[in-house]
């Protein structure tokens, strides 16, 4: 099922006690299906949106151990992309 099918299926949502999550991106709102596996002790959920392309490039590369100068060099060589 795609997100539209899930949103229209009241039986599926009721049986799973699930809702369509809502998140806001800088340019639009979108729906996201809930977590497919339900666990009592560690319930999951959609709590934030995924990053936009290049939005977290510097953070990810820094967490991987690269220095600011190494990241700048990769950006200059266009080996990676970072949103401005």
Secondary structure, 3 states (H helix, E strand, C coil): CCHHHHHHCHHHHHHCCCCCEEEECCCCEEEECCCCCCCCCCCCCCCCCCCCCCCCHHHHHHHCCCCHHHHHHHHHCCCCCCCC
